[in-house]
C-alpha cells in the first residue's frame, strides 16, 4: 500500500504542480481562455496513460512461464531506470522548470495557439502518467495485496490533487524541497528492491545465474508471504532467501545512487536546491 501511495503521490504531485504553474501564469497574464485547452490536454493525457497501463497489464496477462518471467524482469529493469532518471531529473531541473514553462507558454500565447497550450499540458501529464503506469505494474509484482495496493494508489492520487490545489490557491505551506528529498530517498530504496526482484525473475528464466542460490534464509522467522514480510518486500525489496547476485546488485545500486543523489553539485540549480518549487503558485497568484 505504501509503495503504490508513494508512487502516485510523487508522480501525481509533480504533474499537479506543473499544471498549477501553467494555470497560475495564464491567470496572472489575463489569459484565462487558455484554461480550456490546458484541461483538454490534461484529460487527453490521462486517457492515454490509462490505455498504456491497460496495454502493459493485458500483455503481461497473456504471457506465461519463461516469457512472463522475462517480460516482468524487463519491466522492472525499465522501471528502475526510468524511476532513477526521474528522481535525478527533478533534482536537477527544479530550479529552472518554472522559467522553462513560462517560456513555452509565452511562445504558445504569442502565436495565439490554443493547441500549443493543450500540447504543453498533454506532454507534462502523459509523461508522468506513463511513468506511473510502468511503476505501478512493477510494484504489483511485489505488493502485499491488490486491494491494499489499489487503495494506496487512489489515496496517493487524491492527496496529490488536494496538495496541488491548495498550493495553487495559496493555502498550503508544504515544504516541497523536503517533500521531494524524502520521497526520493524512499523511491531509491524501492527501486533497489525492484532491481533485485527483476534479477530474481531472470534467475527463474535462466538468463542470469545466481552464483550462490541462497546467501541466507530468514523465511523461518520472517516469511515473505506473511503480512510483515509482504510489507517489507513491497517497500524495501525484502527477500527471505536472496541469491548472491541479488544481494550484490541491491547493495551496489542503493549505495551508488544514494551517494550520487546527496553528492553536492556546483550547478546553479543544485546550489538553490528545490527552493523555487516550494510555493510557485502562491507567488504567481500574489502578483
N, C-alpha and C positions, 0 to 999 in steps of 0.2 A: 504493500500500500504506500509506504513512504517513498519507495523508488519512483513509482508512477506519479505520485504527487509532486515530487521534486522536478521531474522531467516536464510535466505540463505547466507547473508554476513558473519554472525558469523560462521555458520557451514561450509560454503564453504572455508572460510579463514583458519579455523583450519585444514581442510584436505589439503589445498594448502600448508600451512606452513610445515606440516609433510612430504608431498611428496617432497617438496623442500629440506628439511633436508636430505632425503634419496638420492635424485639426487646429491646434493652437496657433500655428503660423497662419493658416487660412483665416482664422477668426481675427487675428491681430491686424492682418493686412486688408480686411474688408472683402475677403473672397469666400464668403460662406456658401456661395453657389457651388463651390468645389467640394462641399461635403458629400453630395450625392455620388459623384464618380468615385470618390475615395471609398465610400461604403460599398459601392458596386464592385470595385476591385478587391476589397477585403472579403466580401461574401463569395466572389468567384474563386479566390484563393483557398478559402475554407472548403469549398466543394471539391476542388482539385486535390487538396490534401486528403480529404476523406476517401476519394476514389483511389489515390495512391496507396493509402493504408489498406483499403479493401483488397487491392490487387496483391499486395505483399502477403496478406493473410490467406487469400484464395490459392495463390501459387504454393504457399507452404502446405496448405491442406491437401493439395493434390499429390504431394510427394510422400514417399515412404522409404524406410530403410536407409541405405547409404546415401541416396540422393537427398533425402531430408536432412541427414546429418551434415552433409556438405553445404547445403543451402543455408541452414541455420548457422553454421560456423562462419560462412561468408558474410551473412547479415550482421552477425555480432562483430566481426572484424571491421566491417564497414561502419557500423555504429560507433565503435571505439574511435576510429579515425575521424569521423565527422564530429563526434562529441568533443574530442580533444581539440580539433581545429576551431570549433565554435567557441570554446572557452577562451582560447588564446586570441581569437579574432575580436571578441568582445572586450577583452582586457586591453588590446592594442588600439582599438578604434573608439573606445568610449569617449575620449576627449574630442574627437573630430566628427562624430556621427551627426551631431545636430547641425553643424555648419554644412556638412556634405548634403544632408537632406534639404536644407534651405536653398542651397544652390540648385538642386534638382527641381524644387518647387518653383523657384523663380523662373527657371527655364521653361517649365510647362505652362506657367501662368503668362509669361511673356509671349508665348506662341498661341495663347488662347485655346490650349488643348485640354479639354476635359478628359480625353482618352489618355493623355500623358499622366494626369493625376491618378487615374484608375490603374495605370500600369505601375506607377511607383508603389501604390498601396498593395497591388497584387504581388509584386516581386518580393516585398518585405514579408508579407504574411505567408505566401506559399513556401518560401524558404524555411521559415520557422515550422510551418505545418508539416512539410515532408520530413524534415529532421525529426519532428515529434513522432510521426508515424513510424519512422525507422527505429527510433529509440524505444518506443513502446512495444514494438514487435519483439525486439531483442529482450526487453525486460520481461515479457510474458513468459519467456522460457525459463526464468528463474524466480517467478512470482510465487508468493505464498498461496494465493488462491485467486481465481478470476474475479470473484465478487469483490474482494478487498482491493485487487488491482484496479478494477473499473471505478470503484468508489474513490480511490486515491487520485486517479486521473481526472475525474469530474470535479473533485474538490480542488485540485490544483488549478484547473481552468477557471473555476468560479473565483478563487482567491486572486488569480492574475487579473481577471476582469475588474474586480472590485478595487484592487490596489491601483491599477492603471487609471480607472475613472476618478478615484479620489485624488490622485496626483494631478490629473488634468484639471480638476475643479479647484485645486489648491488647498485641500483639506488634509492631505497626507504629509507626514513628516518622516516617512521611511527613509533611512539612510541607504540609498541604493548601492553605494560603494561597498558597504559592509555586506549587504544582502548578496550581491554578485560574488564577492570574495568567498563568503561562507558556502554558498551553493556550488561554487566552482570546485572547492575542495571536496565536498561530498560527491559531486558528479565525477571527479577524477577517481575517487575510490570506487565508485560504481562502475566506471569504465574499466578499471583494472579487473574487477570481477567478471565483466563481460568478456574481456580478453581471455581470461583463464577458462571461462566456460566455452568460448569458441574453440580454444585449443582442445578442450575435452571432447567436443563434437568431432574434431578432426582426428583425435585418437580413435574414437569409435569407428570412424570412416576408414581408418588405416592410412591416413595421409601424413600424420605426424607421429613418430614413435615416442612413447612415454619415457624412454631411457630407464627410469625406475618407476614401476607402475603405481606404487603407493609409498610415498615418503613417510606418512604416518596415517593412523586411523583413529579418529575420535568419535566415530559413529556409535560406539558402545555407550558413551555418556552424553553425547550431544548429536543425536541423529539429524541428518539433513531433512528428513521427511516430517519431523515434528515441528510444532509452532515456532519455537525459538530458532531452530535450525533453518527453517524456511525464511524467517525474517532475516537472519544473518546472511543467508545465500542471496536474497533479493537485494540487500543493501551493500554488503561487503564482499560478495562473491565467495562466501564460505563453502568449502568443500571438505567433507569429513575424511576423505582419503585421496588427496590430490597426487598427481604424478610429479616427478621432478621438473619436467618441462613447465607444467602449470605454475609450480611454486616459483621457479626462476623468472618466468615471464611476468607473473603478478608483481613480485618484488622489484624487478628491474623497471617495469613500466611505472609503478607507483612512485618509486624513488626518483626516477629521472624526470617525470612530468611535474611532480610537486616541487622539485628543485628548480626546474625551469620556470614554473609559474611564480615562485616567490623570489626569483633572482632579480635584483634591481636592474633597471634599464636606464640608459641615458637619454632615451627618446622623450620628446615633449609630452606625448600622451601618457607615458608611464610616470613622468615626474608629477603630472597633475592627477594621476590615478583615475578613478571613475567619478571625480567630483562634478564634472559638467553634467552628469546624468542624474544627479541627486534630486533636483526639482526643476527640470527643464520646462515643464508645462506651467508650473506656478509662475516662473519668470515671464514666460510669454504672455500669459493672461494678465499679469500685472501691468504690462505695457499697454 
